[in-house]
Amino acid sequence: MFLVGAIALAALAASQMLGEAAPLVVTGWLLWVVLLVLISFFLIGAGGIVRALLQVSASAERRSVISQRATEVDLLSGVDKPAPFPNVEPDADITNSPGVRLAYRLPAVETPFWQVLSLAIFCVVWNAIAASLTVLAVKTFLAGEPDWFLTMFLVPFVGLGVWVIYYFLRRLLFYTGIGPSNVEISDHPLYPGRSYQVFLSQSGQLRVKRLEIALVCEEEAAYRHGTDIRTDRAQVYRKAIFSKKNFDISPGLSHEEQVDLPIPENAMHSFKSTSNAVRWRLILTCRAQGWPLIERAFPIVVYPCSAENAP
Amino acid sequence: MEPLISLTICDPHRTYRPGDTLECEYQVDAVALEEVKAIESSVMWWTEGKGDEDFGVHHFERRTVSDSPDHDLRNLHRFQTVLPNSPLSYDGRIVKIHWCVRVRVFLKQGKETFFEQPFLLGHRDTGIAPEAPESPKAEQDED
């Protein structure tokens, strides 16, 4: 970009000096537009070169500090505001929804609504195309000139459309039949060595074989493998804080429980960096008669004990 | 010949809690005065394990010849920093977090060398002990 800008600027200057004798003369407002574009090319390219030179000559630590300071500067106030708990995810998304029984209602990792909605959209679009093509194929048959290529193409197309309808209805029944799980917590963020209260409300018309909430810690590591980025997860801690077997949930009613949630004293805090993470979650598992195993995850954030908040 | 970097963390236990002050001193030997262009000292964490390496610099100081009154960067230099609340040292299964003090010496003709000393941030037993998780699927057979 630097070279293109420099060469083009030189060519433009030369053509202006040659005047009428130059092969291409730019005048008037167009001259200013061309000049502006070429100067911006030149400056952006020069900036890139300076940045590359800095990266070559600076150590990894120095580069990291420069980029860290750039991200920490508050653009409005211009004052550095380092995070009180670096590399610990903020809990704003968790504490923005108040609970009915306890302080906060925990959000689920993934809401089934968007999955079912995207599946529904795909189902409608696919089957609309399949129906249009079917009408076309039928017309060729009625006209006495059957299009065998279209007909052969339609067989797997319509087959997939039918399977998508079946899958969509199955997912819809699965999510509406089990009913929503509501998990609330007495306080947030959580600290090692302290105990909290968790409230669970599970609705749906179910004959439950087993309902469980577990406190889970998971490590996550992302790494490059060729051109792919792969992510590995390892569950390093799992402890059931509530478990109940063989009971019924009646339609219109919900099963409610309030239980203790002790955070282990030596628990590692939640951690997030570019390629590595330590995540804490409450995982609800429900095995009900006639339904596949359902697992819903509710993220929580465990902060490290600092001098101020030590138990 | 490589210069000799001696780096000392003043607390011999090398175990700190968040908010503690880390004090270090370093000096460089076996190198001519005019050979040393700059010295950088960092207090930093880095990850080890299955994932790509991440690192973060908590404290960074760069000294050049003009910063030193006698223009000699080889002399004993002390620095200190208050340690942050996180991330704490962690010895997990696929993610590990280490803290260290690193001194990097820049020599003439673009050469550089570094030396580092590890230390622990948090209690020695910080981090849950990895244990075999109770698998809900394994319990299906009981039902």
Boltz contact constraints between the chains, C-beta under 6 A:
constraints:
  - contact:
      token1: [A, 59]
      token2: [B, 40]
      max_distance: 6.0
  - contact:
      token1: [A, 59]
      token2: [B, 104]
      max_distance: 6.0
  - contact:
      token1: [A, 61]
      token2: [B, 42]
      max_distance: 6.0
  - contact:
      token1: [A, 61]
      token2: [B, 57]
      max_distance: 6.0
  - contact:
      token1: [A, 61]
      token2: [B, 60]
      max_distance: 6.0
  - contact:
      token1: [A, 64]
      token2: [B, 57]
      max_distance: 6.0
  - contact:
      token1: [A, 65]
      token2: [B, 57]
      max_distance: 6.0
  - contact:
      token1: [A, 65]
      token2: [B, 60]
      max_distance: 6.0
  - contact:
      token1: [A, 85]
      token2: [B, 85]
      max_distance: 6.0
  - contact:
      token1: [A, 85]
      token2: [B, 86]
      max_distance: 6.0
  - contact:
      token1: [A, 86]
      token2: [B, 84]
      max_distance: 6.0
  - contact:
      token1: [A, 86]
      token2: [B, 86]
      max_distance: 6.0
  - contact:
      token1: [A, 87]
      token2: [B, 86]
      max_distance: 6.0
  - contact:
      token1: [A, 87]
      token2: [B, 87]
      max_distance: 6.0
  - contact:
      token1: [A, 88]
      token2: [B, 86]
      max_distance: 6.0
  - contact:
      token1: [A, 209]
      token2: [B, 143]
      max_distance: 6.0
  - contact:
      token1: [A, 217]
      token2: [B, 128]
      max_distance: 6.0
  - contact:
      token1: [A, 219]
      token2: [B, 92]
      max_distance: 6.0
  - contact:
      token1: [A, 219]
      token2: [B, 93]
      max_distance: 6.0
  - contact:
      token1: [A, 219]
      token2: [B, 94]
      max_distance: 6.0
  - contact:
      token1: [A, 219]
      token2: [B, 95]
      max_distance: 6.0
  - contact:
      token1: [A, 221]
      token2: [B, 49]
      max_distance: 6.0
  - contact:
      token1: [A, 221]
      token2: [B, 50]
      max_distance: 6.0
  - contact:
      token1: [A, 221]
      token2: [B, 51]
      max_distance: 6.0
  - contact:
      token1: [A, 221]
      token2: [B, 94]
      max_distance: 6.0
  - contact:
      token1: [A, 221]
      token2: [B, 95]
      max_distance: 6.0
  - contact:
      token1: [A, 222]
      token2: [B, 51]
      max_distance: 6.0
  - contact:
      token1: [A, 223]
      token2: [B, 51]
      max_distance: 6.0
  - contact:
      token1: [A, 223]
      token2: [B, 52]
      max_distance: 6.0
  - contact:
      token1: [A, 232]
      token2: [B, 50]
      max_distance: 6.0
  - contact:
      token1: [A, 232]
      token2: [B, 94]
      max_distance: 6.0
  - contact:
      token1: [A, 234]
      token2: [B, 93]
      max_distance: 6.0
  - contact:
      token1: [A, 234]
      token2: [B, 94]
      max_distance: 6.0
  - contact:
      token1: [A, 235]
      token2: [B, 133]
      max_distance: 6.0
  - contact:
      token1: [A, 236]
      token2: [B, 92]
      max_distance: 6.0
  - contact:
      token1: [A, 236]
      token2: [B, 93]
      max_distance: 6.0
  - contact:
      token1: [A, 236]
      token2: [B, 130]
      max_distance: 6.0
  - contact:
      token1: [A, 237]
      token2: [B, 128]
      max_distance: 6.0
  - contact:
      token1: [A, 238]
      token2: [B, 133]
      max_distance: 6.0
  - contact:
      token1: [A, 238]
      token2: [B, 134]
      max_distance: 6.0
  - contact:
      token1: [A, 264]
      token2: [B, 128]
      max_distance: 6.0
  - contact:
      token1: [A, 266]
      token2: [B, 125]
      max_distance: 6.0
  - contact:
      token1: [A, 267]
      token2: [B, 128]
      max_distance: 6.0
  - contact:
      token1: [A, 268]
      token2: [B, 90]
      max_distance: 6.0
  - contact:
      token1: [A, 268]
      token2: [B, 127]
      max_distance: 6.0
  - contact:
      token1: [A, 268]
      token2: [B, 128]
      max_distance: 6.0
  - contact:
      token1: [A, 269]
      token2: [B, 86]
      max_distance: 6.0
  - contact:
      token1: [A, 271]
      token2: [B, 87]
      max_distance: 6.0
  - contact:
      token1: [A, 273]
      token2: [B, 54]
      max_distance: 6.0
  - contact:
      token1: [A, 274]
      token2: [B, 54]
      max_distance: 6.0
  - contact:
      token1: [A, 275]
      token2: [B, 51]
      max_distance: 6.0
  - contact:
      token1: [A, 275]
      token2: [B, 52]
      max_distance: 6.0
  - contact:
      token1: [A, 275]
      token2: [B, 54]
      max_distance: 6.0
  - contact:
      token1: [A, 276]
      token2: [B, 47]
      max_distance: 6.0
  - contact:
      token1: [A, 276]
      token2: [B, 51]
      max_distance: 6.0
  - contact:
      token1: [A, 276]
      token2: [B, 54]
      max_distance: 6.0
  - contact:
      token1: [A, 276]
      token2: [B, 95]
      max_distance: 6.0
  - contact:
      token1: [A, 285]
      token2: [B, 136]
      max_distance: 6.0
  - contact:
      token1: [A, 304]
      token2: [B, 85]
      max_distance: 6.0
  - contact:
      token1: [A, 304]
      token2: [B, 86]
      max_distance: 6.0
  - contact:
      token1: [A, 304]
      token2: [B, 88]
      max_distance: 6.0
  - contact:
      token1: [A, 306]
      token2: [B, 18]
      max_distance: 6.0
  - contact:
      token1: [A, 306]
      token2: [B, 85]
      max_distance: 6.0
  - contact:
      token1: [A, 307]
      token2: [B, 19]
      max_distance: 6.0
